[in-house]
Amino acid sequence: MASDRDKSLPTLASELWAMVLAYVKQETVVPIKGLGRFIAVGLVGSFTLGVGLLLLSLALLRALQTETTTFSGNWSWAPYAITLVASALVAVLAARAVTSQRRRATRKGSVAP
């Protein structure tokens, strides 16, 4: 096997270029692809969760309107208010769950991902 001293300067330069290129790909392109996949899965999950929560809200509204006789006449607005409050409660609980992880991480001295 030939040592590095036996190789010509253009050969060493091309090997150096190949090594630098492989390093750049390893440290930039591969993590960006992984981040892209992570973001894509997150977007799909967020969209699916949003559609599911919207359908659950509509189901609650229709159930309150059709299955109860309490909300007729002057109380016809109540199912909408109840659905709005329930949806807001779910949003507040979700926001609180997200921020609680950050609060716990900052108390421990580390940063949440």
Distance bins in CASP14 RR format, pairs under 12 A and 6 or more apart:
PFRMAT RR
TARGET T0000
AUTHOR 0000-0000-0000
RMODE 2
METHOD distances of the structure
MODEL  1
1 7 0 0 0 0 0 1 0 0 0 0 0
2 8 0 0 0 0 0 1 0 0 0 0 0
2 11 0 0 0 0 1 0 0 0 0 0 0
2 12 0 0 0 0 0 1 0 0 0 0 0
3 12 0 0 0 0 0 1 0 0 0 0 0
4 11 0 0 0 0 1 0 0 0 0 0 0
4 12 1 0 0 1 0 0 0 0 0 0 0
4 15 0 0 0 0 1 0 0 0 0 0 0
4 16 0 0 0 0 0 1 0 0 0 0 0
5 11 0 0 0 0 0 1 0 0 0 0 0
5 12 0 0 0 0 1 0 0 0 0 0 0
6 12 0 0 0 0 0 1 0 0 0 0 0
7 13 0 0 0 0 1 0 0 0 0 0 0
7 14 0 0 0 0 1 0 0 0 0 0 0
7 15 1 0 0 1 0 0 0 0 0 0 0
7 16 0 0 0 0 0 1 0 0 0 0 0
8 14 0 0 0 0 1 0 0 0 0 0 0
8 15 0 0 0 0 0 1 0 0 0 0 0
9 15 0 0 0 0 0 1 0 0 0 0 0
9 16 0 0 0 0 0 1 0 0 0 0 0
10 16 0 0 0 0 0 1 0 0 0 0 0
10 17 0 0 0 0 0 1 0 0 0 0 0
11 17 0 0 0 0 0 1 0 0 0 0 0
11 18 0 0 0 0 0 1 0 0 0 0 0
12 18 0 0 0 0 0 1 0 0 0 0 0
12 19 0 0 0 0 0 1 0 0 0 0 0
13 19 0 0 0 0 0 1 0 0 0 0 0
13 20 0 0 0 0 0 1 0 0 0 0 0
14 20 0 0 0 0 0 1 0 0 0 0 0
14 21 0 0 0 0 0 1 0 0 0 0 0
15 21 0 0 0 0 0 1 0 0 0 0 0
15 22 0 0 0 0 0 1 0 0 0 0 0
16 22 0 0 0 0 0 1 0 0 0 0 0
16 23 0 0 0 0 0 1 0 0 0 0 0
17 23 0 0 0 0 0 1 0 0 0 0 0
17 24 0 0 0 0 0 1 0 0 0 0 0
18 24 0 0 0 0 0 1 0 0 0 0 0
18 25 0 0 0 0 0 1 0 0 0 0 0
19 25 0 0 0 0 0 1 0 0 0 0 0
19 26 0 0 0 0 0 1 0 0 0 0 0
20 26 0 0 0 0 0 1 0 0 0 0 0
20 27 0 0 0 0 0 1 0 0 0 0 0
20 28 0 0 0 0 0 1 0 0 0 0 0
21 27 0 0 0 0 0 1 0 0 0 0 0
21 28 0 0 0 0 0 1 0 0 0 0 0
21 29 0 0 0 0 0 1 0 0 0 0 0
22 28 0 0 0 0 0 1 0 0 0 0 0
22 29 0 0 0 0 0 1 0 0 0 0 0
22 30 0 0 0 0 0 1 0 0 0 0 0
23 29 0 0 0 0 0 1 0 0 0 0 0
23 30 0 0 0 0 0 1 0 0 0 0 0
24 30 0 0 0 0 0 1 0 0 0 0 0
24 31 0 0 0 0 0 1 0 0 0 0 0
24 32 0 0 0 0 0 1 0 0 0 0 0
25 31 0 0 0 0 0 1 0 0 0 0 0
25 32 0 0 0 0 0 1 0 0 0 0 0
25 33 0 0 0 0 0 1 0 0 0 0 0
26 32 0 0 0 0 0 1 0 0 0 0 0
26 33 0 0 0 0 0 1 0 0 0 0 0
28 34 0 0 0 0 0 1 0 0 0 0 0
28 35 0 0 0 0 0 1 0 0 0 0 0
29 35 0 0 0 0 0 1 0 0 0 0 0
29 36 0 0 0 0 0 1 0 0 0 0 0
30 36 0 0 0 0 0 1 0 0 0 0 0
30 37 0 0 0 0 0 1 0 0 0 0 0
31 37 0 0 0 0 0 1 0 0 0 0 0
31 38 0 0 0 0 0 1 0 0 0 0 0
32 38 0 0 0 0 0 1 0 0 0 0 0
32 39 0 0 0 0 0 1 0 0 0 0 0
33 39 0 0 0 0 0 1 0 0 0 0 0
33 40 0 0 0 0 0 1 0 0 0 0 0
34 40 0 0 0 0 1 0 0 0 0 0 0
34 41 0 0 0 0 0 1 0 0 0 0 0
35 41 0 0 0 0 0 1 0 0 0 0 0
35 42 0 0 0 0 0 1 0 0 0 0 0
35 113 0 0 0 0 0 1 0 0 0 0 0
36 42 0 0 0 0 1 0 0 0 0 0 0
36 43 0 0 0 0 1 0 0 0 0 0 0
36 44 0 0 0 0 0 1 0 0 0 0 0
37 43 0 0 0 0 0 1 0 0 0 0 0
37 44 0 0 0 0 0 1 0 0 0 0 0
38 44 0 0 0 0 0 1 0 0 0 0 0
38 45 0 0 0 0 0 1 0 0 0 0 0
38 113 0 0 0 0 0 1 0 0 0 0 0
39 45 0 0 0 0 0 1 0 0 0 0 0
39 46 0 0 0 0 0 1 0 0 0 0 0
40 46 0 0 0 0 0 1 0 0 0 0 0
40 47 0 0 0 0 0 1 0 0 0 0 0
41 47 0 0 0 0 0 1 0 0 0 0 0
41 48 0 0 0 0 0 1 0 0 0 0 0
42 48 0 0 0 0 1 0 0 0 0 0 0
42 49 0 0 0 0 1 0 0 0 0 0 0
42 50 0 0 0 0 0 1 0 0 0 0 0
43 49 0 0 0 0 0 1 0 0 0 0 0
43 50 0 0 0 0 0 1 0 0 0 0 0
44 50 0 0 0 0 0 1 0 0 0 0 0
44 51 0 0 0 0 0 1 0 0 0 0 0
45 51 0 0 0 0 1 0 0 0 0 0 0
45 52 0 0 0 0 0 1 0 0 0 0 0
45 53 0 0 0 0 0 1 0 0 0 0 0
46 52 0 0 0 0 0 1 0 0 0 0 0
46 53 0 0 0 0 0 1 0 0 0 0 0
46 94 0 0 0 0 0 1 0 0 0 0 0
47 53 0 0 0 0 0 1 0 0 0 0 0
47 54 0 0 0 0 0 1 0 0 0 0 0
48 54 0 0 0 0 0 1 0 0 0 0 0
48 55 0 0 0 0 0 1 0 0 0 0 0
49 55 0 0 0 0 0 1 0 0 0 0 0
49 56 0 0 0 0 0 1 0 0 0 0 0
49 90 0 0 0 0 0 1 0 0 0 0 0
49 91 0 0 0 0 0 1 0 0 0 0 0
49 94 0 0 0 0 1 0 0 0 0 0 0
50 56 0 0 0 0 1 0 0 0 0 0 0
50 57 0 0 0 0 1 0 0 0 0 0 0
50 58 0 0 0 0 0 1 0 0 0 0 0
50 87 0 0 0 0 0 1 0 0 0 0 0
50 90 0 0 0 0 0 1 0 0 0 0 0
50 91 0 0 0 0 0 1 0 0 0 0 0
50 94 0 0 0 0 0 1 0 0 0 0 0
51 57 0 0 0 0 0 1 0 0 0 0 0
51 58 0 0 0 0 0 1 0 0 0 0 0
52 58 0 0 0 0 1 0 0 0 0 0 0
52 59 0 0 0 0 1 0 0 0 0 0 0
52 60 0 0 0 0 0 1 0 0 0 0 0
52 87 0 0 0 0 0 1 0 0 0 0 0
52 90 0 0 0 0 0 1 0 0 0 0 0
53 59 0 0 0 0 0 1 0 0 0 0 0
53 60 0 0 0 0 0 1 0 0 0 0 0
53 83 0 0 0 0 0 1 0 0 0 0 0
53 86 0 0 0 0 0 1 0 0 0 0 0
53 87 1 0 0 1 0 0 0 0 0 0 0
53 88 0 0 0 0 0 1 0 0 0 0 0
53 89 0 0 0 0 0 1 0 0 0 0 0
53 90 1 0 0 1 0 0 0 0 0 0 0
53 91 0 0 0 0 1 0 0 0 0 0 0
53 93 0 0 0 0 0 1 0 0 0 0 0
53 94 0 0 0 0 1 0 0 0 0 0 0
54 60 0 0 0 0 0 1 0 0 0 0 0
54 61 0 0 0 0 0 1 0 0 0 0 0
54 83 0 0 0 0 0 1 0 0 0 0 0
54 87 0 0 0 0 1 0 0 0 0 0 0
54 90 0 0 0 0 0 1 0 0 0 0 0
55 61 0 0 0 0 0 1 0 0 0 0 0
55 62 0 0 0 0 0 1 0 0 0 0 0
55 87 0 0 0 0 0 1 0 0 0 0 0
56 62 0 0 0 0 0 1 0 0 0 0 0
56 63 0 0 0 0 0 1 0 0 0 0 0
56 83 0 0 0 0 1 0 0 0 0 0 0
56 86 0 0 0 0 1 0 0 0 0 0 0
56 87 0 0 0 0 1 0 0 0 0 0 0
56 90 0 0 0 0 1 0 0 0 0 0 0
57 63 0 0 0 0 0 1 0 0 0 0 0
57 64 0 0 0 0 0 1 0 0 0 0 0
57 79 0 0 0 0 0 1 0 0 0 0 0
57 80 0 0 0 0 0 1 0 0 0 0 0
57 82 0 0 0 0 0 1 0 0 0 0 0
57 83 1 0 1 0 0 0 0 0 0 0 0
57 84 0 0 0 0 1 0 0 0 0 0 0
57 85 0 0 0 0 0 1 0 0 0 0 0
57 86 1 0 0 1 0 0 0 0 0 0 0
57 87 1 0 1 0 0 0 0 0 0 0 0
57 88 0 0 0 0 0 1 0 0 0 0 0
57 89 0 0 0 0 0 1 0 0 0 0 0
57 90 0 0 0 0 1 0 0 0 0 0 0
57 91 0 0 0 0 0 1 0 0 0 0 0
58 64 0 0 0 0 0 1 0 0 0 0 0
58 65 0 0 0 0 0 1 0 0 0 0 0
58 79 0 0 0 0 0 1 0 0 0 0 0
58 80 0 0 0 0 0 1 0 0 0 0 0
58 83 0 0 0 0 1 0 0 0 0 0 0
58 86 0 0 0 0 0 1 0 0 0 0 0
58 87 0 0 0 0 0 1 0 0 0 0 0
59 65 0 0 0 0 0 1 0 0 0 0 0
59 66 0 0 0 0 0 1 0 0 0 0 0
59 67 0 0 0 0 0 1 0 0 0 0 0
59 79 0 0 0 0 0 1 0 0 0 0 0
59 83 0 0 0 0 1 0 0 0 0 0 0
59 86 0 0 0 0 0 1 0 0 0 0 0
59 87 0 0 0 0 0 1 0 0 0 0 0
60 66 0 0 0 0 0 1 0 0 0 0 0
60 67 0 0 0 0 0 1 0 0 0 0 0
60 68 0 0 0 0 0 1 0 0 0 0 0
60 79 0 0 0 0 1 0 0 0 0 0 0
60 80 0 0 0 0 0 1 0 0 0 0 0
60 81 0 0 0 0 0 1 0 0 0 0 0
60 82 1 0 0 1 0 0 0 0 0 0 0
60 83 1 0 1 0 0 0 0 0 0 0 0
60 84 0 0 0 0 0 1 0 0 0 0 0
60 85 0 0 0 0 0 1 0 0 0 0 0
60 86 1 0 0 1 0 0 0 0 0 0 0
60 87 0 0 0 0 1 0 0 0 0 0 0
60 89 0 0 0 0 0 1 0 0 0 0 0
60 90 0 0 0 0 0 1 0 0 0 0 0
61 67 0 0 0 0 0 1 0 0 0 0 0
61 68 0 0 0 0 0 1 0 0 0 0 0
61 71 0 0 0 0 0 1 0 0 0 0 0
61 76 0 0 0 0 0 1 0 0 0 0 0
61 77 0 0 0 0 0 1 0 0 0 0 0
61 78 0 0 0 0 0 1 0 0 0 0 0
61 79 1 0 1 0 0 0 0 0 0 0 0
61 80 1 0 0 1 0 0 0 0 0 0 0
61 81 0 0 0 0 0 1 0 0 0 0 0
61 82 0 0 0 0 1 0 0 0 0 0 0
61 83 1 0 1 0 0 0 0 0 0 0 0
61 84 0 0 0 0 1 0 0 0 0 0 0
61 85 0 0 0 0 0 1 0 0 0 0 0
61 86 0 0 0 0 1 0 0 0 0 0 0
61 87 0 0 0 0 1 0 0 0 0 0 0
62 68 0 0 0 0 0 1 0 0 0 0 0
62 71 0 0 0 0 0 1 0 0 0 0 0
62 79 0 0 0 0 1 0 0 0 0 0 0
62 80 0 0 0 0 0 1 0 0 0 0 0
62 83 0 0 0 0 1 0 0 0 0 0 0
63 71 0 0 0 0 0 1 0 0 0 0 0
63 79 0 0 0 0 1 0 0 0 0 0 0
63 82 0 0 0 0 0 1 0 0 0 0 0
63 83 0 0 0 0 1 0 0 0 0 0 0
63 86 0 0 0 0 0 1 0 0 0 0 0
64 70 0 0 0 0 1 0 0 0 0 0 0
64 71 1 0 0 1 0 0 0 0 0 0 0
64 72 0 0 0 0 0 1 0 0 0 0 0
64 75 0 0 0 0 0 1 0 0 0 0 0
64 76 0 0 0 0 0 1 0 0 0 0 0
64 77 0 0 0 0 0 1 0 0 0 0 0
64 78 1 0 0 1 0 0 0 0 0 0 0
64 79 1 1 0 0 0 0 0 0 0 0 0
64 80 0 0 0 0 1 0 0 0 0 0 0
64 81 0 0 0 0 1 0 0 0 0 0 0
64 82 1 0 0 1 0 0 0 0 0 0 0
64 83 1 0 0 1 0 0 0 0 0 0 0
64 84 0 0 0 0 0 1 0 0 0 0 0
64 85 0 0 0 0 0 1 0 0 0 0 0
64 86 0 0 0 0 1 0 0 0 0 0 0
65 71 1 0 0 1 0 0 0 0 0 0 0
65 72 0 0 0 0 1 0 0 0 0 0 0
65 73 0 0 0 0 0 1 0 0 0 0 0
65 75 0 0 0 0 0 1 0 0 0 0 0
65 76 0 0 0 0 1 0 0 0 0 0 0
65 77 0 0 0 0 0 1 0 0 0 0 0
65 78 0 0 0 0 1 0 0 0 0 0 0
65 79 1 0 1 0 0 0 0 0 0 0 0
65 80 0 0 0 0 1 0 0 0 0 0 0
65 82 0 0 0 0 0 1 0 0 0 0 0
65 83 0 0 0 0 1 0 0 0 0 0 0
66 72 0 0 0 0 0 1 0 0 0 0 0
66 79 0 0 0 0 1 0 0 0 0 0 0
67 79 0 0 0 0 0 1 0 0 0 0 0
68 75 0 0 0 0 1 0 0 0 0 0 0
68 76 0 0 0 0 0 1 0 0 0 0 0
68 78 0 0 0 0 1 0 0 0 0 0 0
68 79 1 0 0 1 0 0 0 0 0 0 0
68 82 0 0 0 0 0 1 0 0 0 0 0
69 75 0 0 0 0 0 1 0 0 0 0 0
69 76 0 0 0 0 0 1 0 0 0 0 0
69 79 0 0 0 0 0 1 0 0 0 0 0
70 76 0 0 0 0 0 1 0 0 0 0 0
70 78 1 0 0 1 0 0 0 0 0 0 0
70 79 0 0 0 0 1 0 0 0 0 0 0
70 82 0 0 0 0 0 1 0 0 0 0 0
71 77 0 0 0 0 1 0 0 0 0 0 0
71 78 1 0 1 0 0 0 0 0 0 0 0
71 79 1 0 1 0 0 0 0 0 0 0 0
71 80 0 0 0 0 1 0 0 0 0 0 0
71 81 0 0 0 0 1 0 0 0 0 0 0
71 82 0 0 0 0 1 0 0 0 0 0 0
71 83 0 0 0 0 0 1 0 0 0 0 0
72 78 0 0 0 0 1 0 0 0 0 0 0
72 79 0 0 0 0 0 1 0 0 0 0 0
73 79 0 0 0 0 0 1 0 0 0 0 0
75 81 0 0 0 0 1 0 0 0 0 0 0
75 82 0 0 0 0 0 1 0 0 0 0 0
77 83 0 0 0 0 0 1 0 0 0 0 0
77 84 0 0 0 0 0 1 0 0 0 0 0
78 84 0 0 0 0 0 1 0 0 0 0 0
78 85 0 0 0 0 0 1 0 0 0 0 0
79 85 0 0 0 0 0 1 0 0 0 0 0
79 86 0 0 0 0 0 1 0 0 0 0 0
80 86 0 0 0 0 0 1 0 0 0 0 0
80 87 0 0 0 0 0 1 0 0 0 0 0
81 87 0 0 0 0 0 1 0 0 0 0 0
81 88 0 0 0 0 0 1 0 0 0 0 0
82 88 0 0 0 0 0 1 0 0 0 0 0
82 89 0 0 0 0 0 1 0 0 0 0 0
83 89 0 0 0 0 0 1 0 0 0 0 0
83 90 0 0 0 0 0 1 0 0 0 0 0
84 90 0 0 0 0 0 1 0 0 0 0 0
84 91 0 0 0 0 0 1 0 0 0 0 0
85 91 0 0 0 0 0 1 0 0 0 0 0
85 92 0 0 0 0 0 1 0 0 0 0 0
86 92 0 0 0 0 0 1 0 0 0 0 0
86 93 0 0 0 0 0 1 0 0 0 0 0
87 93 0 0 0 0 0 1 0 0 0 0 0
87 94 0 0 0 0 0 1 0 0 0 0 0
88 94 0 0 0 0 0 1 0 0 0 0 0
88 95 0 0 0 0 0 1 0 0 0 0 0
89 95 0 0 0 0 0 1 0 0 0 0 0
89 96 0 0 0 0 0 1 0 0 0 0 0
90 96 0 0 0 0 0 1 0 0 0 0 0
90 97 0 0 0 0 0 1 0 0 0 0 0
91 97 0 0 0 0 0 1 0 0 0 0 0
91 98 0 0 0 0 0 1 0 0 0 0 0
92 98 0 0 0 0 0 1 0 0 0 0 0
92 99 0 0 0 0 0 1 0 0 0 0 0
93 99 0 0 0 0 0 1 0 0 0 0 0
93 100 0 0 0 0 0 1 0 0 0 0 0
94 100 0 0 0 0 0 1 0 0 0 0 0
94 101 0 0 0 0 0 1 0 0 0 0 0
95 101 0 0 0 0 0 1 0 0 0 0 0
95 102 0 0 0 0 0 1 0 0 0 0 0
96 102 0 0 0 0 0 1 0 0 0 0 0
96 103 0 0 0 0 1 0 0 0 0 0 0
97 103 0 0 0 0 0 1 0 0 0 0 0
97 104 0 0 0 0 0 1 0 0 0 0 0
98 104 0 0 0 0 0 1 0 0 0 0 0
98 105 0 0 0 0 0 1 0 0 0 0 0
98 112 0 0 0 0 1 0 0 0 0 0 0
99 105 0 0 0 0 0 1 0 0 0 0 0
99 106 0 0 0 0 0 1 0 0 0 0 0
99 112 0 0 0 0 1 0 0 0 0 0 0
100 106 0 0 0 0 0 1 0 0 0 0 0
100 107 0 0 0 0 0 1 0 0 0 0 0
100 112 0 0 0 0 1 0 0 0 0 0 0
101 107 0 0 0 0 0 1 0 0 0 0 0
101 108 0 0 0 0 0 1 0 0 0 0 0
101 110 0 0 0 0 0 1 0 0 0 0 0
101 111 0 0 0 0 0 1 0 0 0 0 0
101 112 1 0 1 0 0 0 0 0 0 0 0
101 113 0 0 0 0 1 0 0 0 0 0 0
102 108 0 0 0 0 0 1 0 0 0 0 0
102 109 0 0 0 0 0 1 0 0 0 0 0
102 110 0 0 0 0 0 1 0 0 0 0 0
102 111 0 0 0 0 1 0 0 0 0 0 0
102 112 1 0 1 0 0 0 0 0 0 0 0
102 113 0 0 0 0 1 0 0 0 0 0 0
103 109 0 0 0 0 0 1 0 0 0 0 0
103 110 0 0 0 0 0 1 0 0 0 0 0
103 111 0 0 0 0 0 1 0 0 0 0 0
103 112 0 0 0 0 1 0 0 0 0 0 0
104 110 0 0 0 0 1 0 0 0 0 0 0
104 111 0 0 0 0 0 1 0 0 0 0 0
104 112 1 0 0 1 0 0 0 0 0 0 0
105 111 1 0 1 0 0 0 0 0 0 0 0
105 112 1 1 0 0 0 0 0 0 0 0 0
105 113 0 0 0 0 1 0 0 0 0 0 0
106 112 1 0 0 1 0 0 0 0 0 0 0
END
